[in-house]
């Protein structure tokens, strides 16, 4: 019984039922300094560069997969041809 009371106390402390009113959340509107604007521009440029690199990696990955599929399809065709030869020799 005591362990259940301890669990209840811990649960009640972890999740208080009364919320504090502390105003609005998030960024406050205001003017940005010139260094912050430069930082934002640099961040946007890094994001664009990262997106370009991601698209290039994706393109390479698709090319690799398409080549892999083409190789496997060639192997399937070769195996079917071999199977036909074996079937005709056994007849």
TIMI-2910 file (N, C-alpha, C, CB; in pm, 1 decimal, decimal comma, always signed):
<rs>
+----------+----------+----------+----------+----------+----------+----------+----------+----------+----------+----------+----------+------+
!      n_x !      n_y !      n_z !     ca_x !     ca_y !     ca_z !      c_x !      c_y !      c_z !     cb_x !     cb_y !     cb_z ! resn !
+----------+----------+----------+----------+----------+----------+----------+----------+----------+----------+----------+----------+------+
!    +82,9 !   -119,3 !     +0,0 !     +0,0 !     +0,0 !     +0,0 !    +86,7 !   +124,7 !     +0,0 !    -94,0 !     +0,3 !   +120,5 !  Unk !
!   +196,9 !   +118,1 !    +75,8 !   +285,1 !   +234,0 !    +84,1 !   +349,9 !   +263,5 !    -50,7 !   +392,8 !   +211,3 !   +190,3 !  Unk !
!   +384,3 !   +157,8 !   -128,7 !   +444,9 !   +178,1 !   -259,5 !   +346,9 !   +246,3 !   -354,4 !   +491,5 !    +44,6 !   -318,2 !  Unk !
!   +217,6 !   +215,1 !   -341,4 !   +118,5 !   +280,4 !   -425,8 !   +107,9 !   +428,7 !   -391,3 !    -18,2 !   +212,1 !   -410,8 !  Unk !
!   +115,1 !   +461,6 !   -264,0 !   +110,3 !   +602,2 !   -223,1 !   +231,7 !   +677,4 !   -276,4 !   +103,5 !   +614,1 !    -69,5 !  Unk !
!   +349,4 !   +611,6 !   -273,6 !   +469,9 !   +675,0 !   -326,4 !   +456,6 !   +698,0 !   -476,5 !   +593,9 !   +589,1 !   -296,4 !  Unk !
!   +401,1 !   +600,4 !   -548,0 !   +381,1 !   +615,8 !   -691,6 !   +285,2 !   +730,4 !   -720,7 !   +328,4 !   +485,7 !   -752,8 !  Unk !
!   +180,7 !   +742,3 !   -642,1 !    +84,7 !   +850,1 !   -662,3 !   +151,0 !   +984,4 !   -638,7 !    -36,1 !   +833,2 !   -569,7 !  Unk !
!   +235,2 !   +995,0 !   -535,3 !   +302,2 !  +1120,5 !   -504,5 !   +397,2 !  +1158,9 !   -617,0 !   +378,1 !  +1110,1 !   -371,8 !  Unk !
!   +469,6 !  +1062,3 !   -669,7 !   +562,3 !  +1090,3 !   -777,9 !   +485,9 !  +1133,3 !   -902,5 !   +649,4 !   +967,6 !   -807,6 !  Unk !
!   +377,1 !  +1065,6 !   -931,8 !   +297,0 !  +1098,2 !  -1048,6 !   +239,2 !  +1238,8 !  -1036,2 !   +184,8 !   +995,5 !  -1067,2 !  Unk !
!   +188,2 !  +1272,8 !   -920,3 !   +130,0 !  +1405,1 !   -900,8 !   +235,4 !  +1513,7 !   -911,4 !    +60,5 !  +1413,0 !   -765,9 !  Unk !
!   +357,6 !  +1487,1 !   -864,8 !   +462,8 !  +1586,5 !   -873,0 !   +510,4 !  +1602,5 !  -1017,1 !   +579,5 !  +1548,3 !   -782,0 !  Unk !
!   +514,8 !  +1493,9 !  -1092,6 !   +564,4 !  +1499,4 !  -1228,8 !   +466,3 !  +1570,7 !  -1321,5 !   +591,9 !  +1359,3 !  -1279,8 !  Unk !
!   +338,7 !  +1559,5 !  -1295,0 !   +237,6 !  +1619,4 !  -1380,5 !   +144,0 !  +1706,5 !  -1296,4 !   +158,1 !  +1510,2 !  -1455,9 !  Unk !
!   +184,7 !  +1828,1 !  -1269,9 !    +95,5 !  +1912,7 !  -1189,1 !    -31,6 !  +1944,3 !  -1266,6 !   +166,8 !  +2043,8 !  -1147,7 !  Unk !
!   -141,7 !  +1950,4 !  -1197,1 !   -269,9 !  +1971,6 !  -1263,1 !   -298,1 !  +2119,4 !  -1284,7 !   -381,7 !  +1909,0 !  -1181,9 !  Unk !
!   -227,0 !  +2208,3 !  -1217,3 !   -249,3 !  +2351,3 !  -1231,3 !   -138,3 !  +2409,3 !  -1316,8 !   -255,3 !  +2421,3 !  -1093,0 !  Unk !
!   -175,7 !  +2478,7 !  -1425,2 !    -76,4 !  +2539,4 !  -1513,8 !    -53,4 !  +2682,9 !  -1471,9 !   -121,4 !  +2532,5 !  -1661,6 !  Unk !
!    +68,9 !  +2723,9 !  -1485,3 !   +102,5 !  +2862,8 !  -1454,7 !    +75,1 !  +2948,0 !  -1576,7 !   +250,5 !  +2876,6 !  -1410,3 !  Unk !
!    +18,5 !  +3062,7 !  -1557,4 !     -3,6 !  +3156,4 !  -1665,8 !   +119,8 !  +3244,9 !  -1674,8 !   -133,9 !  +3241,0 !  -1643,7 !  Unk !
!   +191,6 !  +3233,6 !  -1785,1 !   +315,4 !  +3309,9 !  -1795,7 !   +321,5 !  +3392,0 !  -1924,0 !   +434,4 !  +3216,6 !  -1788,9 !  Unk !
!   +211,3 !  +3423,6 !  -1984,2 !   +212,3 !  +3509,7 !  -2100,7 !   +227,8 !  +3432,7 !  -2230,0 !   +321,7 !  +3610,1 !  -2088,8 !  Unk !
!   +263,1 !  +3509,1 !  -2334,7 !   +275,2 !  +3448,7 !  -2466,6 !   +403,3 !  +3369,0 !  -2478,9 !   +269,8 !  +3555,1 !  -2574,2 !  Unk !
!   +398,3 !  +3269,4 !  -2566,0 !   +514,4 !  +3186,0 !  -2590,6 !   +573,8 !  +3223,5 !  -2725,0 !   +477,6 !  +3036,1 !  -2586,1 !  Unk !
!   +699,5 !  +3189,2 !  -2745,8 !   +761,7 !  +3209,7 !  -2875,1 !   +844,8 !  +3336,1 !  -2880,4 !   +657,5 !  +3213,8 !  -2981,6 !  Unk !
!   +884,4 !  +3371,3 !  -3002,1 !   +970,0 !  +3487,4 !  -3021,3 !   +891,0 !  +3616,3 !  -3004,6 !  +1035,7 !  +3483,2 !  -3158,8 !  Unk !
!   +959,0 !  +3714,8 !  -2955,6 !   +899,1 !  +3845,7 !  -2941,3 !   +922,5 !  +3924,4 !  -3069,7 !   +957,0 !  +3920,3 !  -2818,3 !  Unk !
!   +822,4 !  +3994,0 !  -3118,0 !   +843,4 !  +4074,0 !  -3238,5 !   +936,2 !  +4191,0 !  -3207,1 !   +708,4 !  +4125,1 !  -3295,0 !  Unk !
!  +1015,8 !  +4227,7 !  -3303,1 !  +1106,7 !  +4338,9 !  -3282,6 !  +1200,7 !  +4352,0 !  -3398,8 !  +1184,4 !  +4322,2 !  -3154,0 !  Unk !
!  +1283,9 !  +4453,9 !  -3392,4 !  +1377,5 !  +4476,4 !  -3501,3 !  +1500,7 !  +4390,9 !  -3484,5 !  +1416,2 !  +4622,7 !  -3509,6 !  Unk !
!  +1551,8 !  +4348,0 !  -3595,9 !  +1672,6 !  +4267,0 !  -3595,8 !  +1791,2 !  +4358,8 !  -3622,9 !  +1664,3 !  +4152,1 !  -3701,7 !  Unk !
!  +1900,4 !  +4330,6 !  -3559,7 !  +2020,6 !  +4407,3 !  -3587,2 !  +2080,7 !  +4358,5 !  -3717,6 !  +2122,6 !  +4395,5 !  -3471,2 !  Unk !
!  +2173,8 !  +4433,5 !  -3772,0 !  +2232,5 !  +4397,3 !  -3900,9 !  +2309,4 !  +4265,7 !  -3891,2 !  +2325,2 !  +4509,0 !  -3950,4 !  Unk !
!  +2372,6 !  +4237,4 !  -3776,6 !  +2445,7 !  +4110,8 !  -3763,4 !  +2350,0 !  +3993,1 !  -3762,1 !  +2530,8 !  +4110,6 !  -3635,8 !  Unk !
!  +2233,9 !  +4010,4 !  -3701,3 !  +2135,6 !  +3902,1 !  -3700,8 !  +2082,5 !  +3876,8 !  -3841,3 !  +2019,6 !  +3935,0 !  -3605,6 !  Unk !
!  +2066,5 !  +3984,0 !  -3921,3 !  +2021,8 !  +3966,8 !  -4059,3 !  +2126,0 !  +3891,4 !  -4139,7 !  +1992,6 !  +4102,5 !  -4124,3 !  Unk !
!  +2252,7 !  +3923,5 !  -4116,5 !  +2360,5 !  +3853,8 !  -4185,7 !  +2361,6 !  +3707,2 !  -4143,8 !  +2497,4 !  +3920,2 !  -4156,0 !  Unk !
!  +2343,3 !  +3683,1 !  -4015,0 !  +2339,8 !  +3545,4 !  -3966,2 !  +2225,2 !  +3468,5 !  -4031,4 !  +2325,5 !  +3542,7 !  -3812,8 !  Unk !
!  +2111,3 !  +3533,0 !  -4045,0 !  +1996,5 !  +3466,9 !  -4107,0 !  +2026,2 !  +3438,2 !  -4253,3 !  +1869,3 !  +3553,6 !  -4093,7 !  Unk !
!  +2089,5 !  +3534,8 !  -4322,8 !  +2124,3 !  +3512,6 !  -4463,4 !  +2223,8 !  +3398,1 !  -4476,5 !  +2182,3 !  +3640,7 !  -4525,8 !  Unk !
!  +2321,3 !  +3392,7 !  -4386,8 !  +2419,3 !  +3284,0 !  -4390,2 !  +2351,7 !  +3150,1 !  -4362,3 !  +2531,7 !  +3309,2 !  -4287,9 !  Unk !
!  +2259,1 !  +3151,1 !  -4268,2 !  +2186,7 !  +3028,1 !  -4235,1 !  +2104,0 !  +2981,1 !  -4354,7 !  +2095,6 !  +3050,1 !  -4112,3 !  Unk !
!  +2037,6 !  +3074,1 !  -4423,3 !  +1958,9 !  +3038,5 !  -4541,2 !  +2049,1 !  +2984,1 !  -4651,8 !  +1880,0 !  +3160,4 !  -4592,0 !  Unk !
!  +2166,0 !  +3044,7 !  -4670,1 !  +2257,8 !  +2996,9 !  -4772,9 !  +2308,1 !  +2857,0 !  -4739,6 !  +2375,9 !  +3093,3 !  -4788,6 !  Unk !
!  +2339,6 !  +2833,0 !  -4612,2 !  +2381,7 !  +2697,4 !  -4572,1 !  +2269,7 !  +2597,8 !  -4595,5 !  +2424,5 !  +2694,6 !  -4423,7 !  Unk !
!  +2147,4 !  +2638,4 !  -4569,0 !  +2032,4 !  +2550,9 !  -4589,9 !  +2016,3 !  +2518,9 !  -4738,4 !  +1903,8 !  +2616,0 !  -4534,8 !  Unk !
!  +2032,3 !  +2620,5 !  -4823,3 !  +2021,9 !  +2597,5 !  -4967,5 !  +2131,1 !  +2503,6 !  -5016,3 !  +2029,3 !  +2730,0 !  -5043,3 !  Unk !
!  +2253,5 !  +2525,5 !  -4966,4 !  +2365,7 !  +2439,4 !  -5006,0 !  +2340,8 !  +2295,7 !  -4960,7 !  +2498,9 !  +2492,2 !  -4946,5 !  Unk !
!  +2291,6 !  +2280,8 !  -4839,7 !  +2260,8 !  +2147,7 !  -4788,3 !  +2153,3 !  +2080,9 !  -4873,6 !  +2215,3 !  +2155,7 !  -4641,7 !  Unk !
!  +2053,5 !  +2156,8 !  -4916,2 !  +1947,2 !  +2101,5 !  -5000,4 !  +2003,6 !  +2059,0 !  -5135,8 !  +1833,6 !  +2204,8 !  -5019,6 !  Unk !
!  +2094,2 !  +2140,2 !  -5193,5 !  +2156,3 !  +2103,1 !  -5321,1 !  +2233,8 !  +1973,3 !  -5306,7 !  +2249,3 !  +2215,2 !  -5371,2 !  Unk !
!  +2311,2 !  +1962,2 !  -5198,2 !  +2389,4 !  +1840,3 !  -5175,6 !  +2299,4 !  +1719,6 !  -5155,1 !  +2481,1 !  +1857,6 !  -5055,0 !  Unk !
!  +2190,5 !  +1739,7 !  -5084,8 !  +2094,9 !  +1630,9 !  -5061,5 !  +2034,8 !  +1583,3 !  -5193,3 !  +1983,1 !  +1676,3 !  -4965,3 !  Unk !
!  +1997,0 !  +1677,4 !  -5279,8 !  +1941,2 !  +1639,2 !  -5409,8 !  +2044,5 !  +1565,3 !  -5495,1 !  +1890,7 !  +1763,3 !  -5484,5 !  Unk !
!  +2171,0 !  +1609,1 !  -5487,0 !  +2276,4 !  +1541,7 !  -5564,1 !  +2296,7 !  +1398,8 !  -5513,8 !  +2409,1 !  +1620,6 !  -5555,3 !  Unk !
!  +2298,0 !  +1381,3 !  -5380,9 !  +2312,3 !  +1245,8 !  -5324,6 !  +2194,1 !  +1158,8 !  -5364,9 !  +2324,0 !  +1251,3 !  -5170,4 !  Unk !
!  +2075,1 !  +1215,9 !  -5362,7 !  +1954,8 !  +1141,5 !  -5400,3 !  +1961,6 !  +1098,2 !  -5546,1 !  +1829,0 !  +1226,5 !  -5376,2 !  Unk !
!  +2008,6 !  +1188,2 !  -5632,7 !  +2020,6 !  +1155,9 !  -5774,4 !  +2119,4 !  +1042,0 !  -5795,2 !  +2064,2 !  +1279,3 !  -5854,2 !  Unk !
!  +2234,2 !  +1048,9 !  -5727,4 !  +2332,6 !   +941,2 !  -5737,8 !  +2277,0 !   +808,4 !  -5687,0 !  +2458,6 !   +977,6 !  -5660,2 !  Unk !
!  +2203,1 !   +814,0 !  -5578,1 !  +2145,0 !   +691,9 !  -5522,4 !  +2046,2 !   +628,5 !  -5620,6 !  +2075,0 !   +722,2 !  -5388,7 !  Unk !
!  +1962,8 !   +711,0 !  -5684,8 !  +1867,8 !   +658,1 !  -5781,7 !  +1939,4 !   +601,5 !  -5903,8 !  +1769,5 !   +766,8 !  -5824,1 !  Unk !
!  +2046,0 !   +667,2 !  -5948,6 !  +2122,9 !   +614,6 !  -6061,2 !  +2181,2 !   +478,6 !  -6026,8 !  +2234,8 !   +712,1 !  -6100,7 !  Unk !
!  +2237,3 !   +467,8 !  -5906,0 !  +2294,4 !   +340,6 !  -5862,3 !  +2187,6 !   +232,4 !  -5859,5 !  +2359,1 !   +355,0 !  -5724,0 !  Unk !
!  +2072,0 !   +263,9 !  -5804,4 !  +1964,7 !   +164,6 !  -5795,3 !  +1913,0 !   +124,9 !  -5933,7 !  +1849,4 !   +218,9 !  -5710,2 !  Unk !
!  +1904,9 !   +221,8 !  -6024,9 !  +1859,8 !   +188,9 !  -6160,3 !  +1960,3 !    +96,6 !  -6229,6 !  +1839,4 !   +317,6 !  -6243,2 !  Unk !
!  +2090,3 !   +122,6 !  -6209,5 !  +2192,2 !    +34,4 !  -6267,1 !  +2183,3 !   -105,0 !  -6206,5 !  +2332,8 !    +92,6 !  -6245,1 !  Unk !
!  +2159,2 !   -111,8 !  -6077,2 !  +2146,7 !   -240,1 !  -6008,2 !  +2028,1 !   -318,6 !  -6063,8 !  +2130,6 !   -218,7 !  -5856,0 !  Unk !
!  +1915,8 !   -251,3 !  -6082,7 !  +1796,7 !   -317,2 !  -6137,3 !  +1824,2 !   -366,5 !  -6279,1 !  +1675,5 !   -220,9 !  -6136,4 !  Unk !
!  +1890,4 !   -282,0 !  -6360,1 !  +1920,8 !   -322,8 !  -6498,1 !  +2010,9 !   -445,7 !  -6499,0 !  +1988,1 !   -207,1 !  -6575,6 !  Unk !
!  +2111,5 !   -448,9 !  -6411,4 !  +2200,3 !   -566,0 !  -6403,7 !  +2123,2 !   -690,8 !  -6363,1 !  +2314,5 !   -540,6 !  -6304,1 !  Unk !
!  +2034,7 !   -676,8 !  -6267,0 !  +1955,5 !   -792,0 !  -6222,3 !  +1861,8 !   -839,7 !  -6332,3 !  +1875,0 !   -756,4 !  -6096,6 !  Unk !
!  +1804,3 !   -746,6 !  -6407,2 !  +1715,7 !   -786,2 !  -6516,6 !  +1792,9 !   -861,8 !  -6624,4 !  +1647,1 !   -663,0 !  -6577,3 !  Unk !
!  +1916,5 !   -817,7 !  -6652,1 !  +2000,3 !   -889,1 !  -6748,8 !  +2030,3 !  -1030,1 !  -6698,7 !  +2131,9 !   -812,2 !  -6774,4 !  Unk !
!  +2056,9 !  -1041,4 !  -6569,8 !  +2084,9 !  -1172,7 !  -6512,0 !  +1962,8 !  -1262,4 !  -6523,4 !  +2127,9 !  -1159,6 !  -6364,8 !  Unk !
!  +1844,5 !  -1208,7 !  -6500,6 !  +1720,7 !  -1286,8 !  -6510,9 !  +1701,6 !  -1335,2 !  -6654,0 !  +1598,6 !  -1202,9 !  -6465,7 !  Unk !
!  +1725,7 !  -1247,3 !  -6751,6 !  +1710,8 !  -1285,6 !  -6891,9 !  +1809,5 !  -1397,0 !  -6925,9 !  +1732,5 !  -1163,5 !  -6984,9 !  Unk !
!  +1934,5 !  -1384,2 !  -6879,5 !  +2035,7 !  -1486,2 !  -6907,4 !  +1997,8 !  -1619,7 !  -6843,9 !  +2173,1 !  -1440,6 !  -6856,2 !  Unk !
!  +1947,8 !  -1616,5 !  -6721,0 !  +1908,5 !  -1740,6 !  -6654,1 !  +1788,5 !  -1805,7 !  -6722,8 !  +1876,0 !  -1713,3 !  -6507,1 !  Unk !
!  +1695,4 !  -1724,6 !  -6771,5 !  +1580,6 !  -1782,0 !  -6843,1 !  +1625,7 !  -1847,5 !  -6973,0 !  +1474,9 !  -1673,5 !  -6872,5 !  Unk !
!  +1720,5 !  -1782,1 !  -7040,5 !  +1772,0 !  -1840,7 !  -7165,2 !  +1842,5 !  -1972,7 !  -7135,8 !  +1869,1 !  -1742,5 !  -7236,4 !  Unk !
!  +1920,0 !  -1975,5 !  -7028,4 !  +1988,4 !  -2099,5 !  -6990,1 !  +1887,9 !  -2207,7 !  -6953,8 !  +2083,6 !  -2074,5 !  -6872,1 !  Unk !
!  +1784,1 !  -2170,6 !  -6883,7 !  +1679,4 !  -2265,6 !  -6847,2 !  +1613,5 !  -2323,2 !  -6972,0 !  +1574,3 !  -2198,2 !  -6757,6 !  Unk !
!  +1585,7 !  -2240,2 !  -7070,9 !  +1526,7 !  -2287,1 !  -7196,0 !  +1620,4 !  -2386,5 !  -7265,2 !  +1496,0 !  -2167,8 !  -7289,4 !  Unk !
!  +1750,5 !  -2356,0 !  -7266,6 !  +1846,2 !  -2447,8 !  -7329,2 !  +1846,6 !  -2582,5 !  -7257,0 !  +1988,1 !  -2386,6 !  -7328,9 !  Unk !
!  +1843,6 !  -2578,2 !  -7123,8 !  +1846,9 !  -2702,7 !  -7046,9 !  +1718,9 !  -2782,3 !  -7071,3 !  +1864,7 !  -2673,6 !  -6895,6 !  Unk !
!  +1606,1 !  -2715,6 !  -7075,1 !  +1478,8 !  -2783,3 !  -7098,2 !  +1478,3 !  -2847,0 !  -7236,5 !  +1360,7 !  -2684,9 !  -7083,5 !  Unk !
!  +1529,4 !  -2778,4 !  -7338,6 !  +1530,6 !  -2833,6 !  -7475,3 !  +1629,7 !  -2950,1 !  -7488,1 !  +1566,3 !  -2723,2 !  -7577,0 !  Unk !
!  +1739,1 !  -2946,3 !  -7413,0 !  +1834,6 !  -3057,7 !  -7419,7 !  +1780,0 !  -3181,1 !  -7351,7 !  +1967,4 !  -3018,6 !  -7356,3 !  Unk !
!  +1694,8 !  -3165,5 !  -7253,0 !  +1638,7 !  -3279,8 !  -7181,6 !  +1522,1 !  -3342,9 !  -7256,6 !  +1593,7 !  -3237,5 !  -7043,4 !  Unk !
!  +1465,6 !  -3274,3 !  -7351,4 !  +1347,8 !  -3328,5 !  -7422,5 !  +1382,2 !  -3433,9 !  -7520,8 !  +1274,9 !  -3220,6 !  -7492,8 !  Unk !
+----------+----------+----------+----------+----------+----------+----------+----------+----------+----------+----------+----------+------+
</rs>
